[in-house]
Amino acid sequence: MRVRRYRAGEEETLRRLYADSTRIVNGPFYTGEQIERWVTRYDDPDGWVERIRDRNPFVAERDGVILGFAELEPDGHIDFFYCHHAYQRQGAGSALMRAITEEADRLGLTRLHASVSAAAVKFFLAMGFQIDETRDNLVCGHPARQYLMSRSQGD
């Protein structure tokens, strides 16, 4: 497995990975309505391409198959962090997190933070993050639990 920056032309593959993983991995934690609202937020192909090009995410791949992708913003915020539903617990997430922490070190960031779904909270805890706040936002009339998590960088 290797981690690299995304390449132009991979935008649709990343969008499908995002949509499928959101539906399958997060499905047990949220209602169908909430999941579809989450997924369809990025249905605009041009907007998605622009977003991905602007964010330049890290991509984990093995044998030419994209296993996941993750974004690090200049302030240490980890935005999108998705692993393909068929490759969960096979090291892609850990490899992506290593790439993010190495980039954060290179940028001199002292803190990483993310808004984490219920499906990903155990992974982020295992990566040294702590829960700073738990929120139950109402989405489609139902609570949607979200964890605000952070970790100090460079310790």
N, C-alpha and C positions, 0 to 999 in steps of 0.2 A: 504494500500500500504506500502511496505517496501523496503528499499534500502540496498543492501548487495554487497559484492564482487562477481564477476562471479565465477562459478563453472566449473571445468573440465567437458567436455561433452556438454557444452552449445555453443560451438564455431559456429556450423552450424546455430543454432537458431539466434545468433547475426549477422552472415553473411547475413542471409535472411532478418532480420529486417533492417540492413544497406542498402541492395540492394533495397528492396521494398520501404522503406522510401525515399531513394534518388530519386527513379523514381517518386513516387507519390507526395511527399511533395515539392521537388525541381523542379518537372516537369514544373510548370507554369513560372519559372524564367529562365530556361536554355533550350537550344535546345535539341532535342532527341539525337543527336550525342554527345553533351557534357555530358549528363546524362549517356549514355552507356559507354563512356570513363571513367567517374568517377566510375561507378559501377564495370566494368570489371578490374579495377586496382587491385582488390583483388579476382580475380577468382581462383588463385592457392590455393587449400584447405590446403596444408601443410604450405604455407606461412601465410595464415590467422590464422591457429591454433597457429603457433609460435608467431605471432603478438599479438594475444589476450592473450596468456599465459604470454608473456613478459609485456604487459601493465596492466594486472589484473584490468579490468574496474569495475566501480560500475554498478550495475544492479538494475533497479526498477521493482518490480513485484507485482502483485495482484492476489490472488487466483491461484498461480502457473503459471500465464501467464506473460512472460517478456514484459514489456511495453516500456523499453528503456535502453540505456547504455551510459556511459560517461567515458572518460579517463582523468586523471590528470598526467602530466609529472612532474618530480622533479623540473623543473625550473618555474612551474606555468602555463605552456601551457596546455590549454584544447584542446585535439586533437579531437577524435571522440566524438560527442554528438548527439545521435540519439534517437528519440522517435517513437514508432510504429505509422504508419500513421493512424490506426484506433483508436488510443487513444490520439490524439492531444488535447491539452487544457483540460486535465483531471488531472493535477497535477504531472505527472511523471517527466517532465522537471524541475519543481520547486524542487521536492524531490531530483533529481540527483544533481542539483546545490547546494542545502543545504549540501549534502554529500561531494561535491567537496570543498566547502568553509570551512567546518569543517576539512577536511583533510589538506587543505592549512594552516589553523590555527595551526593544530597539527605539521605540518612540518616547521612552522615559515616563511612561504612565505609572502611577502609583496605585491605581485602583481600577478593577474591572467590575462592571455591573450589568444586570440584565433583568428584564421582566420575563419570568419563566412560567411555562404552562405546568399544570398538574402532572402531565406525563413526563416532564423533564426534570422535575425538582430533585429526584434522587440522584440523577446523573450529576447535576450541578453541585449538590452536597458532596458527592464523592470526589469532585474536582477541587474541593477546598472552599467553596462558596458558603456563605451563611445566609439565612433568611433574615432580611431586614424588616420586611413588612408583608403581610398577607392581605390581599384584597379580594372581595367578592363583588365584582362589577356586574350589573344587570345587563345581559345581552339576550335579546329576543325573549325577554320576560323571565329569564332564569339566571341564577347566580353563575358567574364564570370565574372560578378561582384563579388567581394570578399571584405569583410570588415575586417580590422585589428582592433580588439577591445580589450580593457583592463579595468581593475578596480583595485583600490587599495584594499588591503586585510587588514583586522584587524582594519579598522576605525570605 
